[in-house]
């Protein structure tokens, strides 16, 4: 069954690539470029997963997670670069440079939420 994922990034190319990758796995991906687009989408509240790209500054990540969680109980997956500290408040973290690891982590998260 298709899962609904809100994916946000401050980098248009990375956002499109991530969206295509997740859609190939059968997910419905709603992409938001930047803070304003993401804030508007957070109000929808009917997502199975929220993905924050590594290009988002830490302060913006915290605020976006707060807005998202005000409307949705879905888990948050934060992407990060090698050497960066894990983002504060994310439920899951994965290195952004490995597409296979991203897909594996997304599958694990979504299988856990489907079982609960």
Secondary structure by P-SEA (a helix, b strand, c coil): cbbbbbbbcccaaaaaaaaaaaaaacccccccccaaaaaaaaacccccbbbbcccccaaaaaaaaaaaaacccbbbbbbbccccccccccccccccccaaaaaaaaaaaaaaaaac
